[in-house]
Amino acid sequence: MNFVYIEKLKLTTFRNHEAMSVDLGSSHVVLTGDNGAGKTNILEAVSFLSPGRGLRRAAYDRVGQAGKSGSWTVFAHMQGAQGDVKIGTGLQETAFGVENSRKVHINGVQVKTSDELLEHSRILWLTPSMDGLFTGATSDRRRFLDRLVLAVDPAHGRRVADFEKSMRARNKLLSEDFPDSAWLDATEAQLAELGVAIASARYELVTLLSEVIVRNNDPDSPFPDALVSISGTLENEISEIAASDLEEEYLDRLRNNRRIDARAGRTLEGPHRSDMIVQHRPKSMPASQCSTGEQKALLIGLLLAHARLVGEMHDATPILLLDEVAAHLDEGRRAALYDMIDALGCQAWMTGTDRALFKALDNRAIFLTVQDGKVFA
């Protein structure tokens, strides 16, 4: 399996980092410093080495340093899944102002889409905002699941975006007094095709992830196994009906529900309403009913299982971004977590306010201090 890691990272006018450059090697990276120093900003920069809007889901024009033009760059020299590679991304400043879509350059050549980044690395993350995942909004769990799918299926992000675009078009058509029936038929046909493809990808990911969890079960692990499933009108049927037949069924339902959806002002059925269901396997208890500590442990265990799956499927280790992951873990769980990350063979980037939280890493990491947008060894 190829070991993927970042050797050098450079940021320019990114958040509170005006000009940052660090040489890293292949070790884990631990960033410590006060709250607001810029630790999470560095993790966010690394997350832009994958498709999408990063771990904060920020608009690109909100990432540049305050008081500057709005342009920003992230550059990484890394050992990727295909070997040595140099990647640059950001918003460029031109004679007409700062562009509003980020560009990606791989070995100096601009690529068509950020999806091409997945050929070189898969980046997974866990942030404090995810601590309420099991008790929060369904949309948060669905977005989390889709991020898991994207790490193994690069086309999934485009399918989801196209589905949402077609759904908005259908909703707009249904709001009209006399919608164009031909356009409505075409839009619903596209929704049916995309919807079933999205449901199939989610179902496959959950199936594969569950297999990894069962295969690597350790009753003594401080991070309990999760039982993962997905609930949705399409996902519930995907294992029972051929995809082509399910497309026809969903298309019929869309047509039959036009009046209901028009009154509601939105499309009421489809993969945009599905939910990821997680249970604490040893306790046979819904994750939402577990204690805060148990939910955190379940989430960490789920991320580690997903990292193992990504590595197995692509013969290359993912990079893990773990923001404040150790803050609420006792000493034993922290040590176990670091050992499990080592066993995966991943480069992990971790943040915390206290260096002592990472004592169990010993000489397995490079320790950097972040202060007011500057980084010190």
C-alpha positions in Angstrom: 0.0 0.0 0.0 1.4 3.5 -0.9 2.1 5.8 2.0 0.7 9.2 1.2 2.0 12.2 3.1 2.7 15.9 2.8 6.4 16.8 2.9 6.0 20.6 2.6 3.1 23.0 3.0 2.9 26.7 2.0 0.1 29.1 2.5 -0.3 32.6 1.2 -2.9 35.1 2.6 -4.9 32.1 3.8 -7.1 33.1 6.8 -4.7 34.5 9.4 -1.6 33.1 7.8 -0.1 35.7 5.6 2.9 33.7 4.5 3.5 30.2 6.0 5.9 27.5 4.9 6.8 24.3 6.8 8.9 21.3 5.9 7.4 18.2 7.5 8.7 14.8 6.3 6.6 11.7 6.7 5.7 11.9 10.5 2.4 12.8 12.0 2.0 16.6 12.5 0.8 18.0 15.8 -0.2 21.7 15.9 -0.5 23.3 19.4 -1.3 26.8 20.5 -4.0 29.0 22.0 -7.5 29.1 20.7 -7.7 31.4 17.6 -4.0 31.1 16.8 -4.7 29.5 13.4 -4.3 25.7 14.0 -7.7 24.8 12.4 -6.9 27.2 9.6 -3.9 25.0 8.7 -6.1 21.8 8.7 -8.6 23.6 6.5 -5.9 24.5 4.1 -4.9 20.8 3.9 -8.5 19.9 3.3 -8.5 22.0 0.2 -6.1 19.4 -1.3 -9.3 17.4 -1.9 -12.5 18.3 -3.9 -15.1 20.5 -2.3 -15.2 23.5 0.1 -13.0 22.0 2.8 -13.7 21.0 6.4 -15.5 24.3 7.2 -17.6 24.2 3.9 -16.6 27.9 3.5 -17.3 30.0 0.4 -14.0 30.4 -1.4 -14.2 34.2 -1.3 -14.3 34.1 2.5 -11.0 32.2 2.9 -8.5 34.9 2.0 -6.9 37.0 4.7 -9.0 39.8 6.1 -8.0 43.2 4.7 -6.3 41.7 1.7 -7.5 41.3 -1.9 -9.3 38.0 -1.2 -6.8 35.9 -3.2 -5.2 32.9 -1.4 -3.0 29.9 -2.2 -2.3 26.5 -0.7 0.7 24.6 -2.0 1.8 21.1 -1.0 4.7 19.0 -2.1 3.7 15.5 -1.2 4.2 11.8 -1.8 0.9 10.9 -3.3 -0.8 7.7 -4.5 1.1 8.1 -7.8 4.4 9.2 -6.4 6.0 12.6 -6.0 3.6 15.4 -6.8 3.2 19.2 -6.3 -0.3 20.6 -5.9 -1.4 24.2 -5.8 -4.9 25.6 -5.4 -6.6 28.9 -4.5 -8.2 32.0 -5.8 -6.1 33.9 -8.3 -5.9 37.6 -8.6 -6.1 38.9 -12.2 -6.2 42.3 -13.8 -10.0 42.2 -13.5 -10.0 41.3 -9.8 -10.0 38.1 -7.8 -11.6 35.1 -9.5 -14.6 33.5 -7.8 -13.8 29.8 -8.5 -10.7 28.2 -7.2 -8.1 26.8 -9.6 -6.1 23.5 -9.1 -2.6 23.0 -10.5 -1.0 19.6 -10.4 2.8 19.6 -11.2 2.3 23.1 -12.6 -0.5 22.2 -15.0 -4.1 23.5 -14.4 -6.6 20.6 -14.3 -10.2 20.7 -15.3 -11.8 19.9 -12.0 -10.8 19.4 -8.4 -11.9 15.8 -8.7 -8.5 15.1 -10.2 -7.0 15.7 -6.7 -8.4 12.3 -5.7 -5.9 10.6 -8.0 -3.2 11.7 -5.6 -4.7 11.7 -2.1 -7.8 11.0 -0.1 -8.2 13.4 2.9 -10.6 12.6 5.8 -11.4 14.8 8.7 -13.0 15.0 12.1 -13.9 18.4 13.7 -15.5 19.5 16.9 -18.6 20.5 14.9 -19.2 16.8 14.2 -19.5 16.0 17.9 -23.3 16.4 17.7 -23.6 14.4 14.5 -25.8 11.7 15.9 -28.3 14.1 17.6 -28.2 16.9 15.1 -29.9 17.5 11.8 -30.5 14.8 9.3 -28.9 16.9 6.7 -25.6 16.9 8.7 -25.5 13.1 8.8 -26.4 12.9 5.1 -23.6 15.3 4.2 -21.2 13.3 6.4 -22.2 10.1 4.7 -21.8 11.7 1.2 -18.3 12.8 2.2 -17.5 9.2 3.1 -18.8 8.0 -0.2 -16.8 10.7 -2.1 -13.6 9.3 -0.7 -14.1 6.0 -2.4 -16.2 7.2 -5.4 -15.0 10.4 -7.0 -18.1 10.7 -9.2 -20.4 10.9 -6.2 -20.0 14.6 -5.5 -20.9 15.5 -9.1 -24.0 13.3 -8.9 -25.2 14.9 -5.7 -24.6 18.4 -7.1 -26.4 17.6 -10.4 -29.3 16.0 -8.4 -29.7 19.2 -6.3 -29.6 21.4 -9.5 -32.3 19.3 -11.2 -34.4 19.2 -8.1 -34.3 23.1 -7.9 -35.3 23.2 -11.6 -38.2 20.9 -10.9 -39.4 22.9 -7.9 -39.3 26.1 -10.0 -41.3 24.4 -12.8 -43.9 23.2 -10.3 -44.3 26.7 -8.9 -45.5 27.9 -12.3 -49.2 28.0 -13.2 -48.6 26.2 -16.5 -45.2 24.4 -16.3 -43.7 23.1 -19.6 -44.6 19.4 -19.4 -41.7 18.4 -21.7 -39.2 20.1 -19.5 -40.8 18.6 -16.4 -40.7 15.1 -17.9 -37.0 15.6 -18.8 -36.1 17.0 -15.4 -37.8 14.1 -13.6 -36.1 11.5 -15.8 -32.8 13.0 -14.8 -33.8 13.1 -11.1 -34.7 9.4 -11.2 -31.5 8.4 -12.8 -29.3 10.5 -10.5 -31.4 9.6 -7.4 -30.9 5.9 -7.9 -27.2 6.3 -8.6 -26.8 8.3 -5.4 -28.7 5.7 -3.3 -26.7 2.9 -4.9 -23.4 4.5 -4.0 -24.5 5.2 -0.4 -25.8 1.7 0.0 -22.5 0.2 -1.3 -20.4 2.4 1.0 -22.4 1.4 4.0 -22.2 -2.3 3.1 -18.4 -2.1 2.6 -17.9 -0.1 5.7 -19.9 -2.5 7.8 -17.8 -5.4 6.5 -14.6 -3.6 7.5 -16.0 -2.9 11.0 -17.0 -6.6 11.5 -13.7 -7.9 10.1 -11.6 -5.8 12.4 -13.8 -6.1 15.5 -11.8 -5.8 18.7 -14.0 -6.2 21.9 -11.3 -4.5 24.0 -11.0 -1.4 21.8 -11.9 1.9 23.6 -13.6 2.9 20.4 -16.7 0.7 20.1 -18.0 -0.8 16.8 -20.8 1.0 15.1 -23.7 -0.5 13.2 -24.3 1.7 10.2 -27.3 1.7 7.9 -29.2 4.2 5.8 -32.9 5.0 5.8 -34.5 6.4 2.6 -37.2 5.5 0.2 -34.7 4.6 -2.5 -31.9 3.2 -0.3 -34.5 0.9 1.4 -35.3 -0.8 -1.9 -31.9 -0.8 -3.6 -31.0 -4.3 -2.5 -34.4 -5.7 -3.5 -35.0 -4.2 -7.0 -32.9 -3.8 -10.1 -31.6 -0.2 -10.6 -33.5 0.2 -13.9 -36.8 -0.9 -12.3 -36.2 1.4 -9.3 -35.6 4.3 -11.6 -39.0 3.6 -13.2 -40.7 3.4 -9.8 -39.1 6.6 -8.6 -40.0 8.4 -11.9 -43.6 7.3 -11.5 -43.7 8.6 -7.9 -42.3 11.9 -9.0 -45.0 12.3 -11.7 -47.8 11.2 -9.4 -46.6 13.6 -6.6 -46.5 16.7 -8.7 -49.5 18.3 -7.1 -48.4 17.4 -3.6 -44.9 18.7 -4.2 -46.2 21.9 -5.8 -48.3 22.6 -2.8 -45.4 21.9 -0.5 -43.1 24.0 -2.6 -40.4 21.3 -2.7 -39.8 17.7 -3.8 -40.8 15.5 -0.9 -39.3 12.2 -1.9 -35.7 11.3 -2.9 -32.2 10.8 -1.6 -32.1 14.4 -0.4 -34.3 13.2 2.5 -32.4 10.1 3.5 -30.7 9.6 6.9 -27.6 7.7 8.2 -28.5 5.5 11.1 -25.8 4.6 13.6 -26.0 2.3 16.6 -23.5 1.4 19.4 -23.0 -2.2 18.5 -21.9 -3.7 21.8 -24.8 -2.0 23.6 -27.4 -2.4 20.8 -28.3 1.2 21.5 -28.9 4.1 19.0 -26.0 6.4 18.9 -28.3 9.4 19.7 -29.0 7.8 23.1 -25.4 7.2 24.1 -23.5 9.5 26.4 -21.4 12.4 24.9 -18.2 10.4 25.5 -19.6 7.3 23.9 -20.8 9.3 20.8 -17.3 10.8 20.5 -15.7 7.3 20.7 -18.2 5.9 18.1 -17.4 8.7 15.7 -13.7 8.2 16.0 -14.1 4.5 15.5 -16.2 5.1 12.5 -13.6 7.5 11.0 -10.8 4.9 11.6 -12.8 2.2 9.9 -13.5 4.4 7.0 -9.8 5.2 6.7 -9.0 1.5 6.6 -11.6 1.0 3.9 -10.2 3.9 1.8 -6.7 2.5 2.1 -7.8 -1.0 1.1 -9.8 0.1 -1.9 -7.2 2.4 -3.4 -4.0 0.8 -2.2 -3.0 4.2 -0.7 -3.3 5.5 2.8 -5.5 8.6 3.4 -4.4 11.7 5.3 -6.3 12.2 8.5 -7.2 15.7 9.9 -8.2 15.5 13.5 -9.1 18.9 15.0 -9.1 18.9 18.8 -9.6 15.2 18.8 -7.8 14.5 22.1 -9.4 17.2 24.2 -12.2 15.1 25.6 -10.4 11.7 25.7 -8.7 10.3 28.8 -5.1 9.3 28.7 -5.7 5.7 27.9 -8.0 6.5 25.0 -5.5 9.0 23.6 -2.7 6.5 23.6 -4.9 3.9 22.0 -6.0 6.4 19.3 -2.4 7.2 18.4 -1.5 3.5 18.2 -4.5 2.8 16.0 -3.5 5.6 13.6 0.0 4.2 13.5 -1.4 0.8 12.7 -3.3 2.3 9.7 -0.1 3.7 8.4 -1.6 7.2 7.8 -0.1 10.6 8.2 -2.4 12.4 10.7 -2.6 16.1 11.4 -3.8 16.9 14.9 -4.5 20.1 16.8 -4.7 20.9 20.5 -4.1 23.7 23.0 -1.8 21.6 25.2 1.2 19.7 23.9 0.9 17.3 26.9 -2.2 15.7 25.3 0.1 14.2 22.6 2.8 12.9 25.0 2.0 9.3 24.0 3.1 10.1 20.4 6.7 10.5 21.6 9.0 10.7 18.5 6.3 9.6 16.1 5.3 13.2 15.2 6.7 16.6 14.4 5.4 19.2 16.9 4.7 22.7 15.8 3.5 25.7 17.7 1.1 28.1 16.1 0.9 31.6 17.4 -0.9 34.6 15.7 -0.8 33.0 12.3 2.9 32.0 12.5 4.3 28.5 12.9 7.3 27.6 15.0 9.2 24.3 15.4 
